[in-house]
Every structure is written in C-alpha cells, then in structure tokens.
Amino acid sequence: MQDDALASPLALHSRPPSRTRADWLIPAALIALGAIPTLAGIGRLAGLARGVATMEGHARFAADPLPAVLHIVGATTFCVIGALQFSPGLRRNRPRWHRRAGWVLASSGIVAALSGMWMAIVYPAAAVDGPLLRGMRLFVGAAMVAFIFLGVLALRRRDFHAHGRWLTRSYALGIAAGTQALVLIPQALLLDRSETEHGYALSMGAGWIVNVVVAELALRRRRQRAPLETTSLMRAVVHDRYGGPEVLRIEHVPRPKPAAGQVLVFVQAASVNARDYRLLRANPFLVRLYNGLFRPRRSMLGADVAGIVVEIGAGITRLAIGDEIFGEALFADRQGTFAEYVCIREQAIAEKPQSISFIEAAAVPLAGITALQAVRDRAKVRPGQSVLVQGAGGGVGMFLVQIAKAYGAHVTAVCGPGSVELVRSLGADRVLDYTRDDLLFIDQRYDAIFGVNGFRPLGYYRERLMPTGTYVMVGGTNRQLFEALLFGKARFAAGERKIEVLTIDESLRAKDLEEIRGLLVDGRLRVVVDRAFSLEAAAEAFRYAEGGHVRGKVVLTVGEVEACSLALAC
C-alpha cells in the first residue's frame, strides 16, 4: 500500500479497502447497457402522466396504463439495483445495504417479469408483434420468475453459490432490452429486416440469447477461477527459523481439511498482533519452550481472521457454508491465518456483524478478547471505578478504553502524541500524552491499572493503585515478565493490592466473542485500523507494526469476494 494511503488518526477507524476498477466498471457498463430502454420507459411514463402517447404505437397503453407503469418501474429498478450488486467493493464495505438492496432486486424483478407477461396478454399486438414474439415474452417472463424463486430457495438453504448463479441468470434476462436495442437499431438502419413479424421476433430473441450466453460464460469462468475447486494448494506466509521480518516468505502449501468440529475459512483479512512478531523473533525467550527451542514448530503465523466458511467438518451445527465469520485460530491447532485458507474450531468464531467490513472484523478477536478478560475477569471493573490504561494507542489499549467505559468506569488513557485525539474520541475521560505529561507525578489513585506492554517497574504501578486496586499486566518485555513471575506476588504482598499477569482463558472464548459482537452491533465498540497490507507485503506489515506508534491495528488483506455473483447475502 502506498504511503499516501495513510489517513489522519480520526479517520482510521472506518477505513475501507482501496477501490478497484471492478467496483465501478462492471456496474457502469450494465447501467449503460440499460440506458436506452430506461430512457424510453421514462418517456412513456411522462406521456402516460400527461395523457398523450410519446411514441408511435404506444397509444395502446393509455386505456389501461397499470401493467405498463408496473413494468417500467420494476424493470428500471431491477436494472439499476442489479448493476450495483455486481460491485465487490459495495458488497464488502456496505453489507447491510447490499442485503436490503438484494430483496428490492428480487421484488422488482418479479414485478417486471409478471407485468411483462400481463402486457403480452392484455394489450393489443403492435404492428410488428406476432404470436411468436408473444410466446417468447411469456416464456422469458416465466423463466425470470422461476430463476428468482430458485435463487431465494438456494438462499434459504444457505447455498450462496447456487443463489448467485440463479440471480445472475435472472438479471441477464431482465436487462435484455438493452441488448435488443443494440441489435435492432443497426439492423433497422442497415438491413431493414426488422419490419416483419418473424424478423422482429428473431432480433428480440437474439438479445435474450446473447445475454444468457454471456451470463453462462461468466459463471463458468468464475467456477474455473474459484481456488477452492481448482487447486489443493494455497498461498501462505511461512518461516522456518527465528528472526525478523526478513525470514518471512510466500509459499504454496497444502490447503487444510477441516476435522470434526472445525470449519474451513476462506480468509479475507487477518490482523498482525504483538504475539506474531514475538513468535517470529522468539522474544521473550519463553516462546522457545513451547514453539521449538532452535526452530519454530509452527511455520505459519496469524491468529485473528475474518472470512467466509467454505467447508464444514463433522458435528458442525451452528455454521453453514457461506457464513461470514470472524474469530481466532488457536495456537494448539498449529495453523496460522496469514494464508488463503485456515481451519478453525467452531467455538472460536462468531458471525461477523453486518455493520463492519472484513478488514475491521479481522482486527477484533485477539485484542478484543484480551481487553474483555482483563476488564471483566482480572480487574473486575464495576461502574464508577477509576481505571488507567497505559498504552492506550495500540490495538489492545483502544479496546481496553472502550470496554472499560462500557462497564461504567472512569477512564484515564496514556498514549503517544499522535493518538491523543483518537483515544479521546473513543470515550476516554482523560487522555495523557506521555511525551508531555510527567507520569511520575500523577497524584490520582486508580481501582485498576492496565499495563499494555508497559516498560515501567512493578513498583510504579503499585504506588498508583487504590488500597484494594489491581494491576493487570498485558504483555511486556523479558525483564518485566520475569519480574512479574518471580517477584510479582511479593511486590504486591503488602495490603490488598493485587497483580494479575493476563493469560487468555480459552474456555470463555465463545462467550467472549459473542459479547464483543454485541458491543460492535450496539455501536459501543469501534474498530481502529491503522493500515492494511496485502498478503505478499507481510514482511513490510511486520516492520511497520514493530516500528511502534501504531494507532490501532495492522491488517493483512488476503482474499476478495468475486464480483460475478448477484447474491442477496453473499
């Protein structure tokens, strides 16, 4: 990603992925194709409203305008809404709008098809109309309705691939008027063969056939390009030795198969956490005790993920193919999310909220669960208590600020100068810039202090706690970890102050994800993404994340939903 893609801190929380040509080219081309019949329909509506025929041969609509009005409105809505459904960026960044528009699309398509059949039956035939064309119109209308119903049935059984195929075929028939205009106009000007009943019917039929053939070719091309169906390999970021970002590389590795209780996820985005570059560098040294003393046993990194379920293992009851999810790959399963596919246990994922993008969702799981367990379980924050968040500008810190506020606390946040306004916008009651405010002379005492990768000695935090306060240590340097593990209890032995070295309670993961999802849906938790990188730029992403002063999360974008589907809920 280019440097100019960086935005101001206050704009980072809702940053969508960059726009591609497919986001506008396909919808624009489809709308342009329907421009001629759309403009003609608007002219007819204007004429019917004034009580005059705007075009030769259309006076037959005046006596009973209802079928014509329904057809024009339904067909125009179907054409425009359907074109927008082809935009991958719109589907990805505005999923709620996409779903609602999908139901409008299906409804308008049925109205257009049935009203077209109604017109073919009740209106007198035009000069060049004949039984052949009337039969073709009735057949196409019935086929269009059938395709839409088949698409809705596929949606109800959560077969989104079939759903998209049926809706694409229906749309191909629905916008054939534009193709028919392109066939008839040059034919009338050059060949003068469209004035006979059979010639006109064949030209109209050619428009329908061309659209159906193009749609089938596009669907076939999409199936051929689908990575799940064409290859048993996938791209992944791997490393076979400890070190810095330079040891990372892209390789094609076997795609995993879901075991019982697991689902296979087509990864759309995955975020970089401090855990990843600590595993990469084996820092702290304790990492080597469970990931390999000399070489890493786990070659793929990444825990957070947002993506689409494409295969399910035995015993899965809560999820189905096509579900959009976010969650975390557990370390014990020895799989990483910096890849095109990953297998994840069902209890470690939840349904992605419709209000956020895949990139935002990928930034949530590990940092969100860490913050939630720190606030709720370790510090046991209650309404009215005062808390201090040291390191509030990072991914975990920003979630700590918001979750503590959601639990009713008065929050003081400490961060760098570049994050002050952003952290304040997240709800912190007081924000301290550690480069300007002398934290050694803070006279306030807190019920809970959260040290996110803090660098100060334990005594500093103990002195700033209330008599019954709790210091929760969320990561840290080698020195801090050893100090906390060896001397932490002794340092906090006097009085009722406590120290908690946070480790994730895996048994609460499913419950925690649902609670976090509820906060996201309610708007009480906002996701901040500093910068997004492609999978191929993983090494650069690690360098950026390790460089410090990251505002929020760093995310890798992996997959992208294909642009060819007209799914109502893809």
N, C-alpha and C positions, 0 to 999 in steps of 0.2 A: 504494500500500500504506500502511496506517495506521502511525503511529509505534509503536503498541504491538505491532506485528509484530516489532520488533527483539528479539533474544534476547541472552542473555549470550554472551560470546565462545566459551566452551567448548561451547555448543550450536549454534553456527552451521554447523559442518561438515556436518551432515546434515539441513539444514532443508528439509522438503518444501514444495511449494506449498500454499496455503491450501485448506481443504476446501470443496467446493461442495455444493449441495443434491443434485445428481446423484450424488455419491459415496455417499449413504446412502438417498435417497428411492427410487430405482429398485430396488436390492436389497431394501429393506424391503418394498416393495409386492409384489414377486414372492414373497418368503418368506411374507408374509401370505396371498397367494393360495393357496399350497400348504399352509397351516396345517391345514385341515380333513382332507384326505387323509393328511397326515403324522401327525397325532394319532391318526387312525383306524388307520393302519398300526402305530403303536407299541402301540396297544391290542390289535391282532391278534397281534403278536409276543409280548406279555405273556401272552395267552391260550394261544397255542401252546406257550410255555415251561412253563405250568402244566398243560397238557393239557386245557384247557377252551375252549369256544367263547365268545368275548367278545361276539359279535354274532349276531343271528339270521341263519341261512343260511350261516354260515361254518364250520360243523362239517365241511363237505366238505373243508376244507384239512387236517384233523387226520391223516388216513390217510397223506398224502404232503405234508408241510409244506415240502419243499425249494423247489419253484417259488415258493410264496408268500413264503417268507423272502427269497429272492434278489430277488424283485420289490420287496418293501417296502424293503429296504436299498438296492438300486440306485436306485429311484425317489426315495427321500428324499435320498440323496447327490446325485443329479442335480439335484434341485430347489434345494438349498441352495448347492452349489458353482456351479451355473449362475447363480444370482441374484448372487453375489459377483463373477462375471466381468463383470457389467454396470457395475461401479463404475469410472469413469475414473480416480479418484484411486488406487485399488488397483492398476490396471494400470500407471499411470505411476510410482508410488513403490515398488511391490513386484513388478517384472517377473519375477524368478526364481520367486517364489511363484505368480504368475499363470500362468506356463508350466506349472509342475508341476501346478497345480490343473486346468489345461486337459486334461492327459492323464487325470487322475482323472475329470473330467467326461465325456470321451468313453468311457472304460471303463465307468463306472457307467450311462451312457445305453444302451450296448449291452446290458449285463446287464439293465437294466429292460425294454428292448424285447423281448429274446429270452425272458426269463422270463414276460413278459406273454402272449406268443404260446404259450408252453408251458402256462400256466394255462388259456388258452382251449381248448386241445386236450385236456388230460388230466383236468381237473376236470369233474364233473357240472354241468350248467347250473343256475343259480339259478332261483327261481320266475318272475322276470320276464325272464330271459335267453332269447334265441332265436337262430335261425340268422343273422338279420340282424345282431344285435349281435356275435355271434362272428366273422362275416366282417369287420365293421368293425374289431374289435380286431386281427385278423390283418393287415389291410391297414395300419392305423396303425403297428403294430409293425414291419412290413417297411419302411414309409416312413421311420420314425425311424432304423432301422439304415442304410438307404441314404443318408439325409442326412448321418449322421455319417461314413460312409465317403467320401462325396463331399467333405466338409469336410476330412478328413485328406489325401485326394489333392490338393486345392487347396493345402493347406499344403506338401506335398512339392514342388510345382512353384512355391512361393513366391507364389501368388496369394492374398494375405491378404484382399482384398475378397470374393472368392468364398467363401473359407474361412469368414469371418464370417457370410455370408448363409446358408450351409448349416447351420451350427451354430445359428443363431438359429431357423431353421425346425424343426430337431430339438427344440430346447428348448421351442418353442411346443406341439408335440405332447406332450412329456414332462410338462409341468405342466398339461395339460388337465383332470386330475382335480379341481383346484381350481375351475376354471370350471364343470365339470359339476356339482359340488356346489352352486354358486351358482344354476345353472339348475334342478336337481332339487328343492332344498329348498322354495323358494317355490311351485313347481309342485305339489308334493305337498300343501302346506298349503292352497293356494287353489283349484287346479283339479282335483286328484285325478285326473290323467290319466296318471300315471307307473306305474300298476299293470299296464298292458297291455304285452305284449312290444314291439309296434311303437312305442307312445308312449314307453316307456323307451329304446328304441334311438334314436329320433329326438332325444330330450333329450340322450342321451350324445353323439350325433353333432353336435348343436348346439355343445356345449362344444369339441370339436375344431375345428369350422369357425370359431367365434369367435376362437380363439387363432391359427389360421392367418391369418385375415383381418387381425387386429391386427398380427401379425408382418410381413406383406407391406406393410401401410401404413407401418409404422415403417421398413422397409428402403427403401421408395420415398421417404419423407421424407428419409432420410439421404442417398440419392443426389442428391436435389434440392438439399440443403444443401451438398454437397461442393464447396468452392471450386474445385477443380481441374477439375470438369466443367461448371460453370455460368458461369464468367467468365474472360476473358483478362486481367483486371486484378488487382492485388494492392495491399494496403496496405504502405507503406514510409515510413521516416523519411528525409527528404531535406533538403538545404540547398543554396542556390545562391550563397552568399557566405561569406567567412570571418567568424568571430565566436564569441560564446559560445553557450551552450545556447538562448538566445532565438531564434537563427536556424533552429533545427530545427522541422520541421513534418511532419505526416502527410499524405501524398498517395496517390491511387490511380494507380499507374504500370503499364505493360505487364509482364505476367509473362514472365520469360525462358524461352527454349527451350534445352535442352542441346545443345551442339555435340558433335562427335566427341570421345570421351574424357572427357565430363562427365556428371554426373547432376543431375537437378532434385530439390532437397530441400525438403520441406515443413517449414519451420522451427518447432521447438518452443521453443527458447530460444537466446539469443545473449548473450555477455557483453561488457561495456564494458572496454576496455583503455586504458592511457595513450596508446597510438598514436591512438586515436579522437579524444580531445579535443585532441591535438596537431595532428592533421589538421584538425580543426574550426577551431582558432584560428590555424593556420599558425605554430605555435610549437614548435620553433625555425624561424627564417626559412628554413632549408634546405628545409623542406617545400614551399615555393612553387616550387622549382626543378624538382620532378617532379610536382606536382599542380596547377600553374597559378599564374602569377605574381600575377594580380589576382583571379581567380575559380577556384574548385575545378573541375577537370575531372571529378572523380569526385563525384557528388552524393549517393551513399549510403555510409554508414559501416558499420563492423562487420566483423570477421574471424572470430571464434570462432562456431561453430554446433553445435547438436545437433538432429537432426530425423529425418525419415523419407524414404527415397528413393521418389519417386512417378513418376519418368520417367527413362529412361536413354538416353544418346546412343549413336552407333555405336562399336563397338570395346570396349564395357564387358564385362568377363568376370568380374570379382571380386564385383560387387554385383548385387542384384536388387531389383525393386520391393517395397517393404515392409520393407526392411532399416532398422534403427535405427542411425544413424551419428553420429559426432562428428568435427570437423575444422575446417579453416580455408579461407576464401575468399581466394585470392591477390590481392594488390594489382594485379598486372598484368592480371587479368581484369576489373577495373573494376566489380566487383559487391560489394555490401555485404550483410551478414547481418541488418541491422535491417529486415527485411521478412518477408513471409509465405513467400516462395519465393526460392531462390538456386541458381544453377548452380555446381557445384564440380568441379574435376578429380578423377578417381578416386584419384590418388596423394596427394591432400591430405586424405583422410578415412580413417577406420578404423571398424570395428564398435564400437558403444557397448557397454561392459561391462554385463551384466545387473544387476550389483550397485549401480549408481548411477543416479540419475534424469537426465532430460534437463537439468534446471537445473544439476546438478552437472557433467554432461559438458560443457555449454557453457562452463564456467569453466576448462577444462583446456588446449585446444590451444596458443594462442599463448604463454601464460605457461609452460606445461609444456615446450614445445619450447625456449623461450628459456633456461629454467633447465637443461634437459638439455644443450644445446650449450655453455652456459657452464661447467658442471661437467666434462663428459666431454671436450670438444674444445678449449676455450680454456685452462682451468686444468689439465686433465689430472689430475684428482684421483685419488689412489691410496689404498688402505687405510692407515690410521694417520696420514695427514696432518692438519694442523690448518687449518681454514678459518674466516674471519669473513664473516658475511653482514650487510651494512649495509642496513637497510630490510627486515627480515625479516617485518614485519607485513602487507605487501601481497601481492598475488596472486603475482607472480614470486618475491618473497622467501620465501614459505611453501613454494613448490615447491623453491627452492634449498636450504632447510634439509633437506627430506626426501630429495631426490635425492643431496645430498652425504652424508647418513647412509647411504643405500642403497649408495653407492660406498665406504663404510667410513671416512669422515672423522670427526674430532672437530670438532664444530660449535659455534662461538660466534655467537650471534644478537643483533643490536641492533635494538630496536623501541621503540615508544611504550608508556606505562604500561598502556593498555587492551588490549594484545596480548601482554603478558608470559606469562601463564599459558597462553594458547592456543598460542603458539610453543613453549613448553616441552612442551606435550602432543604436539606434532608430532615431538619427538625431539631437540631442541637440547640439547646437553650443558651449555651455559652461556648464560643469557639476560641481556642488559644493557638496562636502561631508560635511554635517552639523556637523560631529564629528571633522573635521579638519579645516574647513574654518569658520572664525568668521563672521557670517552673520550680526552682528550688525554694522560692519564697511564697508559694501558694499557701495561704493560710486556711483554706477550706478543707474540711474533712469529709470523706465520702463513705457511703454504705458499701459500695463496691467499686473496685478499680479493675479495668480490663487492660492488660498489657499485651498488645499485639506486636509480637517480635520486638518487645521492648529491650532497650540496651542498658537500663539503669539497674543498679544493685537492688536486691530484695528489700533492704532496709529503707530505701527511698519510698517504696510503695507502702510499706508497713506504717511509716510515720504519718502518711496521709489518709489512713483509714480511720473510720469511727471505731470506738471501743469494741464493737461487735461486727466490724466490717470484714469483707472477703476480698482478697486479691486473686484474680483469675489470670493465670499465665497462659497466653495463647501463642505458643511457639517462642523462639528465642535463639540466641547464639549458643555455641558449645558451652561457654563459661556459665551462662545463665541456666541452661538445662542441668548441668552438673551441680551447680549451687542449689537449685531448687530440689533436685532429687536427693542430694546428700545432706543438705543443711536447712532445707525449707521449713520443715516442721519445727526444728529447733529455733529458727529465727522468729517464728510466729508463736512460740510456746507461751510467752507472757501474755496474759489477758485472754480475751475471747476472739481476737483477730485470727483469721484463717487464711491459708494459701491453698489454692486449687491449681494443679497442673492439668490443663484440659486435655483429655483424650476422648475421642468420639465413642459414645455408647451405641454400638451397632444395632442393638435390639430396639432402639427408638427410631430408627431411620425412616420407616414407612410413616409412622405417626408424625415425625418432624416434617417430612416433605409435604404432607397434606396441610399441616399448619402453615408452613411457608407459602404454599399455594394459595391458601385462604387470604393471607396478608397481601399477596400480589393481586388477587382478584378484587379485594376490597380497596386497593389503592393505598394501603398503609405501608407498603414496601416498594421502593423504587430501585430499579437496577441501573447501575452506572457502568458503562463500558468505555474505557479509555481509548482503546484502539483494537482493530481487528486485522489479522494477518491471514494469508492463505496457508494451507497445509504445507506447501512447498517452502514457505518462509518461516517454518517453525524455529529454526536457529535464530533468526532475527527477532522473532517474538520473545524467545527466552532472554536474549541480550537486553531487549527493551524492558522486560519485566524485572530482570535482575538489576537494572540500572538504578532503580529506586525512584521515588516520587511519582509512581503510577497512580493516577486518580481513578479508582475503581478497579475494573478487571481488564485483562488482556485475553482476547478470544481468537481461536483459530477457526476459520470457516472451511468446511470440508466438502459438503455436498450441496446441491441445489435442486429443488423440485423441478422436474421437467416442465416446459412451457406448453406442452401439447394438450394437456388434459383440461377438460371443461368441468372438472369435478366441482360439485356443490360444496364439498367439505374435504378437499384434498389436503 
